[in-house]
Every structure is written in C-alpha cells, then in structure tokens.
C-alpha cells in the first residue's frame, strides 16, 4: 500500500521570490502578465504529470517504497548507496518528465550502482552478471503496479485549473496538446475522463516511431506541435519538469512556462535556470480574460 503525505498547499500565486534570483526580475524587468505570455502563441503544449494530473506525489511515494526496499539489499552498504529515497528531491531530479526506465537508470547511476544504461544490483555485481536492464525493468514494473493499484482504488486526480486553461484557450481557437514521456499517459487521461478536452495527445508510446531519445529530447514536444499544425516558435509549452523546460528550449518553442505547484523556491529557480520565461504556482494565472 502507498502511504501519501498530505498534498502541498494548492495556492495559485507566483512562486515566492524565485524570479528575484533569476528570470525577469533579476534583470530589473517587470514580470510578464499571463496575457503577455500567451498572447503571441497560436497553440499550447501542456505536460501531463504535475500540470494536468495531480499524480506527482503518488508516483513519488511509490518510488520511495520500491527503492527503499531495493537499497536495503546492499551487501556492502555505503551512505550514498543506501540513503533513503527522497520523494521530493530524488523524484524531481531523476524521474519527473522521464519514462520509468530512464528515471531508474539515472537514479541508480547517481547512487553509484552503474553508469546510465548499465545499472548494477546493490550486491555490487555488474550488469553483465545481473543483466542490468532486467533490474531496470523489474523496478519499473514494481512502481507501475503500486501506482496502478492506488489509481485503481482512488481514481486519477486532475488539477481543475488545468482544465479551465485548456477550455479557455480552445474557446479562443487555440488548440491544445497534452504530452508525457510515460507510456501510460493517454490511458491515464482516458481513465480520468478528460481525453476529449485536448486536440492531440502524445505520450511515450510514440518514442520509437519518432526516434525520440532519452533525457531532455524535444521530439515528443515537436510531435505534439506538428499534430496541432503549429510552428514551435508560435507554440507555448507549460510543464512542471525541469527536463521538459530544457527540451522545449532545444526545440525552439516560443514561450516556455514552468509550473511549481509545491511552492519550493529551489524548484522554481531550477525551472528558471533551465530556461523558463516565467514560473507559476497554478494555471489560473494563465487563463485569458473574456
């Protein structure tokens, strides 16, 4: 069973003091308004996890359970190796915006259990003895099962402000696509009953077809813009994961907005440092007037 801590405050004001250290205010410029940010854009690509669905804390709790059990198996304990999984820092750094498998590889490499693509079991045996990819798959399946069980019991929580923004933009004839690195994102949105709200849906199942790589690869974002028949330069991207902000920058998207629902200044600063033009606590700030 997954045990969840209470969700963070769902305030929708701007991330506190983050842009004072980097971003528009660092240069002495007034923060742009929501209208100024989205007005030049003809279309929107919006992330699923942490932006549309309120599933970040569910995933983080599931990964914590998976890795705490896995790391306790270490035969030669080392503080870096067996340190408990941090559901905030570790999840955001290694998993948010990535597929399960890519996240596992990144996390294990950070803990000294093998370079990316070559994870080792905590016993110290290398990937040739342990078959590193089978370790990755096994851990990913465990998290998937825990997450699926929770969603099966409790449903898929959706942030209401995301649907308000999507509805408002579509009423203004600006199409919206949802994007995720997860292979299950479309099914998750379908379970939440919101797939009809979007003009296009792109998830991790498209990676092989469009030859998308791991990490901050803009291919999925570019595919979403293509399906909307919009150029990246006139498309806004709204995402919660720093790796997606980097990917949007590499893809040449005109406006990139970070979402920091937790209100953690360090998260907001990272979003700015990765290239976000603005960081918001909630999508209500972006809903156009009228």
C-alpha contacts under 8 A as a table, 3 or more apart, distances in Angstrom:
res1	aa1	res2	aa2	distance
1	X	146	X	7.24
1	X	150	X	7.70
2	X	58	X	7.67
2	X	61	X	6.25
2	X	62	X	6.10
2	X	65	X	7.59
2	X	146	X	7.03
2	X	150	X	7.04
3	X	61	X	6.75
4	X	57	X	7.13
4	X	58	X	6.93
4	X	61	X	6.31
7	X	10	X	7.91
7	X	57	X	7.44
8	X	261	X	7.69
8	X	262	X	5.67
9	X	261	X	7.99
9	X	262	X	6.96
9	X	263	X	7.94
10	X	261	X	6.63
10	X	262	X	7.56
10	X	281	X	7.96
10	X	282	X	7.79
11	X	261	X	7.71
11	X	281	X	6.74
11	X	282	X	7.15
12	X	261	X	7.70
12	X	280	X	7.41
12	X	281	X	4.80
12	X	282	X	4.35
12	X	283	X	7.33
12	X	284	X	6.77
12	X	285	X	7.33
13	X	280	X	6.90
13	X	281	X	5.46
13	X	282	X	6.82
13	X	285	X	7.62
14	X	279	X	6.90
14	X	280	X	4.88
14	X	281	X	5.18
14	X	282	X	7.78
15	X	18	X	6.01
15	X	19	X	7.90
15	X	260	X	6.80
15	X	263	X	5.48
15	X	264	X	7.37
15	X	265	X	6.65
15	X	268	X	6.48
15	X	279	X	6.58
15	X	280	X	5.91
15	X	281	X	5.56
16	X	19	X	7.95
16	X	263	X	6.91
16	X	264	X	7.97
16	X	265	X	6.36
17	X	20	X	5.25
17	X	21	X	7.12
17	X	265	X	6.92
18	X	21	X	5.73
18	X	22	X	6.75
18	X	265	X	5.41
18	X	266	X	7.58
18	X	268	X	5.68
18	X	269	X	5.34
19	X	22	X	4.89
19	X	23	X	4.86
19	X	24	X	6.38
19	X	25	X	5.66
19	X	26	X	6.50
19	X	268	X	7.85
19	X	269	X	7.05
19	X	272	X	7.40
19	X	278	X	7.83
19	X	279	X	7.86
20	X	23	X	7.03
20	X	24	X	7.74
20	X	25	X	5.14
20	X	26	X	5.15
21	X	25	X	7.62
21	X	26	X	5.63
21	X	269	X	7.29
22	X	25	X	6.99
22	X	26	X	5.01
22	X	27	X	7.98
22	X	269	X	6.63
22	X	272	X	6.33
22	X	273	X	6.97
23	X	26	X	5.55
23	X	27	X	7.21
23	X	272	X	5.81
23	X	273	X	7.76
23	X	276	X	7.85
23	X	277	X	6.75
23	X	278	X	7.09
24	X	27	X	5.61
24	X	28	X	6.75
24	X	29	X	5.30
24	X	30	X	6.62
24	X	31	X	5.84
24	X	32	X	7.99
24	X	277	X	7.56
24	X	278	X	7.77
25	X	28	X	4.77
25	X	29	X	5.05
25	X	30	X	6.12
25	X	31	X	6.38
26	X	29	X	7.35
31	X	278	X	7.88
32	X	36	X	5.95
32	X	37	X	6.43
32	X	278	X	7.71
33	X	36	X	5.15
33	X	37	X	6.29
34	X	37	X	5.10
34	X	38	X	6.28
34	X	285	X	5.99
34	X	286	X	4.71
34	X	287	X	7.23
34	X	288	X	7.21
35	X	38	X	5.48
35	X	39	X	5.40
35	X	286	X	7.11
35	X	288	X	6.18
36	X	39	X	5.47
36	X	40	X	7.49
37	X	40	X	7.25
37	X	255	X	6.97
38	X	41	X	5.38
38	X	236	X	6.87
38	X	255	X	7.57
38	X	286	X	7.50
40	X	234	X	6.77
41	X	44	X	7.42
41	X	234	X	4.71
41	X	235	X	5.14
41	X	236	X	5.95
41	X	254	X	7.53
41	X	255	X	7.70
42	X	174	X	5.60
42	X	175	X	7.56
42	X	230	X	6.99
42	X	234	X	5.59
42	X	235	X	5.85
42	X	236	X	7.94
43	X	174	X	5.03
43	X	175	X	5.11
43	X	176	X	5.97
43	X	225	X	7.75
43	X	228	X	7.22
43	X	230	X	6.47
43	X	234	X	6.95
43	X	235	X	4.83
43	X	236	X	6.35
44	X	174	X	7.28
44	X	175	X	6.43
44	X	176	X	4.77
44	X	177	X	6.37
44	X	235	X	5.53
44	X	236	X	4.82
44	X	237	X	5.89
44	X	238	X	7.54
45	X	176	X	5.78
45	X	177	X	4.80
45	X	178	X	5.86
45	X	179	X	6.85
45	X	221	X	7.14
45	X	224	X	6.77
45	X	225	X	7.01
45	X	235	X	7.15
45	X	236	X	6.20
45	X	237	X	4.82
45	X	238	X	6.41
46	X	51	X	7.31
46	X	52	X	7.74
46	X	176	X	7.27
46	X	177	X	6.19
46	X	178	X	4.96
46	X	179	X	6.16
46	X	237	X	5.78
46	X	238	X	4.81
46	X	239	X	5.98
47	X	50	X	7.51
47	X	51	X	5.78
47	X	52	X	6.75
47	X	178	X	5.71
47	X	179	X	5.06
47	X	180	X	5.99
47	X	237	X	7.92
47	X	238	X	6.27
47	X	239	X	4.80
47	X	240	X	7.02
48	X	51	X	5.53
48	X	52	X	4.84
48	X	53	X	5.87
48	X	178	X	6.10
48	X	179	X	5.97
48	X	180	X	5.70
48	X	185	X	7.21
48	X	239	X	7.92
49	X	52	X	6.18
49	X	53	X	5.34
49	X	54	X	6.80
49	X	55	X	6.21
49	X	56	X	6.29
49	X	96	X	7.86
49	X	97	X	7.60
49	X	180	X	7.23
49	X	240	X	7.46
50	X	53	X	5.60
50	X	54	X	5.38
50	X	55	X	6.35
50	X	56	X	5.60
50	X	239	X	7.90
50	X	240	X	5.94
50	X	259	X	7.92
50	X	261	X	7.63
51	X	54	X	7.14
51	X	159	X	7.06
51	X	162	X	6.65
51	X	238	X	7.82
51	X	239	X	6.44
51	X	240	X	6.25
51	X	259	X	6.94
52	X	158	X	5.83
52	X	159	X	5.57
52	X	162	X	5.39
52	X	163	X	7.45
53	X	56	X	7.95
53	X	156	X	7.11
53	X	157	X	5.79
53	X	158	X	4.25
53	X	159	X	5.77
54	X	57	X	7.46
54	X	156	X	7.64
54	X	157	X	5.22
54	X	158	X	5.34
54	X	159	X	5.96
55	X	58	X	5.12
55	X	59	X	6.26
55	X	156	X	7.37
55	X	157	X	6.73
56	X	59	X	5.29
56	X	60	X	6.11
56	X	96	X	7.95
57	X	60	X	4.97
57	X	61	X	6.07
57	X	87	X	7.71
58	X	61	X	5.29
58	X	62	X	6.25
58	X	147	X	6.69
58	X	150	X	7.81
59	X	62	X	5.09
59	X	63	X	6.14
59	X	143	X	7.61
59	X	147	X	6.29
60	X	63	X	5.18
60	X	64	X	6.12
60	X	87	X	4.86
60	X	88	X	7.14
60	X	91	X	5.80
61	X	64	X	5.07
61	X	65	X	6.40
61	X	87	X	6.23
62	X	65	X	5.27
62	X	66	X	6.33
62	X	143	X	5.60
62	X	146	X	5.93
62	X	147	X	6.24
63	X	66	X	4.99
63	X	67	X	6.01
63	X	85	X	7.73
63	X	87	X	7.52
63	X	91	X	7.83
63	X	143	X	5.87
64	X	67	X	5.38
64	X	68	X	5.83
64	X	84	X	7.67
64	X	85	X	5.26
64	X	86	X	6.93
64	X	87	X	6.08
65	X	68	X	5.43
65	X	69	X	6.40
66	X	69	X	5.62
66	X	70	X	6.28
66	X	139	X	6.85
66	X	142	X	6.70
66	X	143	X	6.40
67	X	70	X	4.73
67	X	71	X	5.78
67	X	84	X	7.63
67	X	85	X	6.32
68	X	71	X	5.38
68	X	72	X	6.22
68	X	82	X	7.87
68	X	84	X	5.69
68	X	85	X	6.17
69	X	72	X	5.38
69	X	73	X	7.04
70	X	73	X	5.67
70	X	74	X	7.86
70	X	122	X	7.49
71	X	74	X	5.76
71	X	81	X	6.83
71	X	82	X	5.10
71	X	83	X	7.85
71	X	84	X	7.74
71	X	122	X	6.33
72	X	82	X	6.27
73	X	122	X	6.09
73	X	123	X	7.10
74	X	77	X	5.40
74	X	81	X	7.83
74	X	82	X	7.15
74	X	121	X	7.91
74	X	122	X	4.32
74	X	123	X	5.18
74	X	124	X	7.79
75	X	122	X	6.69
75	X	123	X	4.99
75	X	124	X	7.61
76	X	122	X	7.84
76	X	123	X	6.83
76	X	124	X	7.66
77	X	81	X	6.66
77	X	82	X	6.28
78	X	81	X	5.11
78	X	82	X	6.11
79	X	82	X	5.57
79	X	83	X	5.63
80	X	83	X	5.57
80	X	111	X	5.87
80	X	112	X	7.67
81	X	111	X	5.04
81	X	112	X	6.61
81	X	113	X	7.51
81	X	122	X	7.85
85	X	90	X	6.46
86	X	89	X	5.61
86	X	90	X	5.08
86	X	91	X	6.92
87	X	90	X	5.93
87	X	91	X	5.36
87	X	92	X	7.98
88	X	91	X	5.46
88	X	92	X	6.05
89	X	92	X	5.34
89	X	93	X	5.99
90	X	93	X	5.15
90	X	94	X	5.87
90	X	95	X	7.52
90	X	107	X	7.66
91	X	94	X	5.56
91	X	95	X	5.06
91	X	96	X	6.15
92	X	95	X	5.88
92	X	96	X	4.98
92	X	241	X	7.15
93	X	96	X	6.78
94	X	98	X	7.58
94	X	103	X	5.17
94	X	104	X	7.63
94	X	106	X	5.84
94	X	107	X	5.73
95	X	98	X	5.31
95	X	99	X	7.23
95	X	100	X	6.94
95	X	102	X	7.64
95	X	103	X	4.48
95	X	104	X	7.53
96	X	103	X	7.89
96	X	241	X	5.42
96	X	242	X	7.93
96	X	243	X	7.78
97	X	180	X	7.02
97	X	181	X	6.22
97	X	240	X	7.88
97	X	241	X	5.18
97	X	242	X	7.63
97	X	243	X	6.21
97	X	244	X	6.19
98	X	102	X	6.01
98	X	103	X	5.81
98	X	181	X	5.51
98	X	182	X	7.12
98	X	214	X	7.67
98	X	215	X	6.84
98	X	243	X	7.92
99	X	102	X	5.28
99	X	103	X	6.13
99	X	181	X	5.14
99	X	182	X	5.05
99	X	183	X	7.44
99	X	204	X	7.18
100	X	103	X	5.15
100	X	104	X	6.23
100	X	140	X	5.62
100	X	182	X	7.13
101	X	104	X	5.15
101	X	105	X	6.29
101	X	136	X	5.97
101	X	137	X	6.72
101	X	140	X	6.07
102	X	105	X	5.19
102	X	106	X	6.23
102	X	214	X	6.70
102	X	215	X	7.53
103	X	106	X	5.15
103	X	107	X	6.10
104	X	107	X	5.18
104	X	108	X	6.06
104	X	136	X	6.10
104	X	139	X	7.42
104	X	140	X	7.19
105	X	108	X	5.33
105	X	109	X	6.11
105	X	115	X	7.73
105	X	116	X	5.28
105	X	117	X	6.08
105	X	118	X	7.63
105	X	119	X	6.39
105	X	136	X	6.80
106	X	109	X	5.23
106	X	110	X	6.22
106	X	116	X	5.98
107	X	110	X	5.10
107	X	111	X	6.37
108	X	111	X	5.10
108	X	112	X	6.38
108	X	113	X	5.05
108	X	114	X	6.39
108	X	115	X	7.73
108	X	116	X	7.83
108	X	119	X	6.14
108	X	120	X	7.75
109	X	112	X	5.14
109	X	113	X	5.36
109	X	114	X	4.91
109	X	115	X	4.78
109	X	116	X	5.69
109	X	119	X	6.68
110	X	113	X	7.42
112	X	115	X	7.52
113	X	119	X	5.57
113	X	120	X	4.99
113	X	121	X	6.79
113	X	122	X	6.76
113	X	124	X	7.44
114	X	117	X	7.79
114	X	118	X	5.25
114	X	119	X	4.21
114	X	120	X	5.35
114	X	126	X	7.41
114	X	127	X	7.84
115	X	118	X	5.27
115	X	119	X	6.24
116	X	119	X	6.72
117	X	132	X	7.55
117	X	133	X	7.39
118	X	126	X	7.72
118	X	127	X	5.65
118	X	132	X	5.58
118	X	133	X	7.35
119	X	126	X	7.22
119	X	127	X	5.90
119	X	132	X	4.91
119	X	133	X	7.26
119	X	135	X	7.37
119	X	136	X	7.42
120	X	123	X	7.82
120	X	124	X	6.36
120	X	125	X	6.00
120	X	126	X	4.88
120	X	127	X	5.19
120	X	130	X	6.70
120	X	132	X	5.75
120	X	135	X	7.62
121	X	124	X	5.96
121	X	125	X	6.16
121	X	126	X	7.17
121	X	127	X	7.79
121	X	130	X	6.73
121	X	132	X	7.61
121	X	135	X	7.14
122	X	125	X	7.57
125	X	128	X	7.94
125	X	129	X	6.07
125	X	130	X	6.30
126	X	129	X	5.69
126	X	130	X	6.14
126	X	131	X	7.90
126	X	132	X	7.43
127	X	130	X	4.86
127	X	131	X	4.73
127	X	132	X	4.21
127	X	133	X	7.70
128	X	131	X	5.40
128	X	132	X	7.08
130	X	134	X	7.77
130	X	135	X	7.48
131	X	134	X	5.52
131	X	135	X	6.81
132	X	135	X	5.12
132	X	136	X	6.45
133	X	136	X	4.91
133	X	137	X	6.10
134	X	137	X	5.01
134	X	138	X	5.98
135	X	138	X	5.13
135	X	139	X	6.23
136	X	139	X	5.39
136	X	140	X	6.12
137	X	140	X	5.08
137	X	141	X	6.03
138	X	141	X	5.17
138	X	142	X	6.26
139	X	142	X	5.11
139	X	143	X	6.41
140	X	143	X	5.30
140	X	144	X	6.10
141	X	144	X	4.93
141	X	145	X	6.09
142	X	145	X	5.21
142	X	146	X	6.32
143	X	146	X	5.11
143	X	147	X	5.99
144	X	147	X	5.15
144	X	148	X	5.86
145	X	148	X	5.02
145	X	149	X	6.02
146	X	149	X	5.19
146	X	150	X	6.34
147	X	150	X	5.23
147	X	151	X	6.21
148	X	151	X	5.14
148	X	152	X	5.89
149	X	152	X	4.98
149	X	153	X	6.27
150	X	153	X	5.21
150	X	154	X	5.96
150	X	155	X	7.56
151	X	154	X	5.07
151	X	155	X	4.58
151	X	156	X	5.69
152	X	155	X	5.73
155	X	191	X	7.76
155	X	192	X	7.18
156	X	188	X	7.12
156	X	189	X	7.98
156	X	191	X	6.95
156	X	192	X	5.36
157	X	192	X	7.31
158	X	162	X	7.96
158	X	192	X	7.31
159	X	162	X	5.63
159	X	163	X	7.22
160	X	163	X	5.39
160	X	164	X	6.45
161	X	164	X	4.96
161	X	165	X	6.22
161	X	282	X	6.99
161	X	283	X	5.46
161	X	284	X	5.53
162	X	165	X	5.21
162	X	166	X	6.23
162	X	283	X	5.89
162	X	284	X	7.73
163	X	166	X	5.04
163	X	167	X	5.97
163	X	197	X	7.61
164	X	167	X	5.20
164	X	168	X	6.09
164	X	284	X	7.56
164	X	287	X	7.10
165	X	168	X	5.17
165	X	169	X	6.20
165	X	283	X	6.61
165	X	284	X	6.93
165	X	286	X	6.80
165	X	287	X	4.96
165	X	288	X	7.80
166	X	169	X	5.33
166	X	170	X	6.22
166	X	176	X	6.58
166	X	197	X	7.18
166	X	198	X	7.52
167	X	170	X	5.27
167	X	171	X	6.18
167	X	197	X	7.25
168	X	171	X	5.14
168	X	172	X	6.46
168	X	287	X	6.49
168	X	288	X	6.73
169	X	172	X	5.01
169	X	173	X	6.49
169	X	174	X	5.20
169	X	175	X	6.95
169	X	176	X	7.56
169	X	287	X	7.65
169	X	288	X	7.39
170	X	173	X	4.86
170	X	174	X	4.96
170	X	175	X	5.53
170	X	176	X	7.08
171	X	174	X	7.32
175	X	198	X	7.59
175	X	199	X	5.96
175	X	228	X	6.43
176	X	198	X	5.59
176	X	199	X	5.50
176	X	200	X	6.81
176	X	228	X	7.31
177	X	198	X	5.66
177	X	199	X	5.64
177	X	200	X	4.51
177	X	201	X	5.57
177	X	202	X	7.47
177	X	224	X	6.00
177	X	225	X	7.55
177	X	228	X	7.11
178	X	198	X	6.78
178	X	200	X	6.48
178	X	201	X	4.98
178	X	202	X	6.29
178	X	224	X	7.55
179	X	201	X	6.10
179	X	202	X	4.82
179	X	203	X	5.57
179	X	220	X	7.06
179	X	221	X	6.85
179	X	224	X	6.95
180	X	183	X	7.91
180	X	185	X	6.23
180	X	202	X	6.54
180	X	203	X	4.65
180	X	204	X	6.33
180	X	220	X	7.82
181	X	185	X	7.83
181	X	203	X	5.40
181	X	204	X	4.36
181	X	220	X	7.77
182	X	185	X	5.48
182	X	203	X	5.83
182	X	204	X	4.78
182	X	205	X	7.59
183	X	186	X	7.74
183	X	203	X	5.79
183	X	204	X	4.29
183	X	205	X	4.96
184	X	187	X	5.31
184	X	188	X	6.08
184	X	203	X	7.30
184	X	204	X	7.53
184	X	205	X	7.94
185	X	188	X	4.92
185	X	189	X	6.22
185	X	203	X	5.89
185	X	204	X	7.77
186	X	189	X	5.18
186	X	190	X	6.12
186	X	195	X	7.50
186	X	201	X	6.69
186	X	202	X	7.45
186	X	203	X	6.55
187	X	190	X	4.94
187	X	191	X	6.12
188	X	191	X	5.05
188	X	192	X	6.27
189	X	192	X	4.94
189	X	193	X	6.24
189	X	194	X	5.66
189	X	195	X	5.57
190	X	193	X	4.96
190	X	194	X	6.05
190	X	195	X	5.32
191	X	194	X	7.85
192	X	195	X	7.96
193	X	196	X	7.68
194	X	197	X	5.49
194	X	198	X	7.77
195	X	198	X	5.92
195	X	201	X	7.88
196	X	199	X	7.62
198	X	201	X	6.94
199	X	228	X	7.09
200	X	224	X	6.76
200	X	227	X	6.42
200	X	228	X	6.81
201	X	224	X	7.12
202	X	205	X	7.96
202	X	206	X	6.88
202	X	220	X	6.76
202	X	223	X	7.43
202	X	224	X	6.08
203	X	206	X	6.06
203	X	207	X	7.82
203	X	220	X	7.36
204	X	207	X	5.40
204	X	220	X	7.92
205	X	208	X	7.17
206	X	209	X	5.41
206	X	210	X	6.22
206	X	212	X	7.95
206	X	220	X	7.52
207	X	210	X	5.47
207	X	211	X	5.63
207	X	212	X	4.66
207	X	213	X	7.23
207	X	219	X	7.94
207	X	220	X	7.16
208	X	211	X	4.86
208	X	212	X	6.27
209	X	212	X	7.81
210	X	219	X	7.09
210	X	220	X	7.94
210	X	223	X	7.95
211	X	219	X	7.76
212	X	217	X	6.60
212	X	218	X	7.94
212	X	219	X	5.46
212	X	220	X	7.00
213	X	217	X	6.00
213	X	219	X	7.96
214	X	217	X	6.26
215	X	243	X	7.00
216	X	243	X	5.05
216	X	244	X	6.00
216	X	246	X	5.97
216	X	247	X	4.53
217	X	220	X	7.42
217	X	247	X	5.24
217	X	250	X	7.79
218	X	221	X	5.28
218	X	222	X	6.06
218	X	244	X	7.82
218	X	247	X	4.54
218	X	248	X	5.91
218	X	250	X	6.37
218	X	251	X	5.20
219	X	222	X	5.06
219	X	223	X	6.08
219	X	251	X	7.70
220	X	223	X	5.03
220	X	224	X	6.25
221	X	224	X	5.08
221	X	225	X	6.37
221	X	247	X	7.89
221	X	248	X	7.02
221	X	251	X	7.58
222	X	225	X	5.08
222	X	226	X	6.12
222	X	232	X	6.97
222	X	251	X	6.76
223	X	226	X	4.98
223	X	227	X	6.27
224	X	227	X	5.23
224	X	228	X	6.44
225	X	228	X	5.04
225	X	229	X	6.21
225	X	230	X	5.31
225	X	231	X	6.51
225	X	232	X	6.33
225	X	235	X	7.14
226	X	229	X	4.88
226	X	230	X	5.99
226	X	231	X	7.26
227	X	230	X	7.65
230	X	234	X	6.86
230	X	235	X	6.60
231	X	234	X	5.51
231	X	235	X	6.35
232	X	235	X	4.94
232	X	236	X	7.78
232	X	251	X	7.11
232	X	252	X	5.99
232	X	253	X	4.48
232	X	254	X	6.33
233	X	252	X	6.08
233	X	253	X	4.79
233	X	254	X	4.21
233	X	255	X	7.81
234	X	253	X	7.02
234	X	254	X	5.48
234	X	255	X	7.86
235	X	253	X	5.96
235	X	254	X	5.78
235	X	255	X	6.75
236	X	253	X	6.51
236	X	254	X	6.00
236	X	255	X	4.59
236	X	256	X	5.84
236	X	257	X	7.60
237	X	248	X	6.97
237	X	253	X	7.11
237	X	255	X	6.21
237	X	256	X	4.82
237	X	257	X	6.15
238	X	256	X	6.05
238	X	257	X	4.79
238	X	258	X	5.90
238	X	259	X	7.00
239	X	242	X	7.95
239	X	244	X	6.47
239	X	245	X	6.86
239	X	256	X	7.89
239	X	257	X	6.56
239	X	258	X	5.30
239	X	259	X	5.85
240	X	244	X	7.54
240	X	258	X	5.48
240	X	259	X	4.56
240	X	260	X	6.25
241	X	244	X	5.38
241	X	245	X	6.75
241	X	258	X	7.67
241	X	259	X	7.98
241	X	271	X	7.77
242	X	245	X	5.05
242	X	246	X	6.46
242	X	258	X	7.82
242	X	270	X	6.76
242	X	271	X	5.35
242	X	274	X	6.41
243	X	246	X	5.13
243	X	247	X	6.21
243	X	274	X	7.86
244	X	247	X	4.84
244	X	248	X	6.04
245	X	248	X	5.14
245	X	249	X	6.34
245	X	256	X	6.66
245	X	257	X	7.82
245	X	258	X	7.10
245	X	271	X	6.85
245	X	274	X	6.02
245	X	275	X	6.31
245	X	276	X	6.24
246	X	249	X	5.18
246	X	250	X	6.35
246	X	274	X	5.49
246	X	275	X	6.58
247	X	250	X	5.06
247	X	251	X	6.14
248	X	251	X	4.94
248	X	252	X	6.41
248	X	253	X	5.65
248	X	256	X	6.83
249	X	252	X	5.32
249	X	253	X	6.12
249	X	256	X	7.59
249	X	275	X	6.68
250	X	253	X	7.86
253	X	256	X	6.91
255	X	276	X	7.89
255	X	277	X	6.70
256	X	275	X	7.40
256	X	276	X	5.08
256	X	277	X	5.68
256	X	278	X	7.33
257	X	276	X	5.24
257	X	277	X	5.78
257	X	278	X	5.14
257	X	279	X	5.74
257	X	280	X	7.50
258	X	268	X	7.58
258	X	271	X	5.91
258	X	272	X	7.63
258	X	276	X	5.71
258	X	277	X	7.77
258	X	278	X	6.27
258	X	279	X	4.53
258	X	280	X	6.40
259	X	268	X	7.84
259	X	279	X	5.59
259	X	280	X	5.12
259	X	281	X	5.86
259	X	282	X	6.75
259	X	283	X	7.84
260	X	263	X	5.79
260	X	264	X	7.12
260	X	267	X	6.73
260	X	268	X	5.99
260	X	279	X	6.73
260	X	280	X	6.09
260	X	281	X	5.03
260	X	282	X	7.49
261	X	280	X	7.65
261	X	281	X	4.71
261	X	282	X	6.19
262	X	281	X	7.40
263	X	267	X	7.88
263	X	268	X	7.60
263	X	281	X	6.48
264	X	267	X	5.40
264	X	268	X	6.48
265	X	268	X	5.07
265	X	269	X	6.05
266	X	269	X	5.09
266	X	270	X	6.19
267	X	270	X	5.13
267	X	271	X	6.32
268	X	271	X	5.10
268	X	272	X	6.36
268	X	279	X	6.36
269	X	272	X	5.10
269	X	273	X	6.07
270	X	273	X	4.92
270	X	274	X	6.08
271	X	274	X	5.19
271	X	275	X	6.58
271	X	276	X	5.63
271	X	279	X	7.18
272	X	275	X	5.20
272	X	276	X	4.65
272	X	277	X	6.76
272	X	278	X	7.00
272	X	279	X	7.16
273	X	276	X	7.15
276	X	279	X	6.80
280	X	283	X	6.95
280	X	285	X	7.14
282	X	285	X	6.42
283	X	286	X	5.31
283	X	287	X	6.85
284	X	287	X	5.41
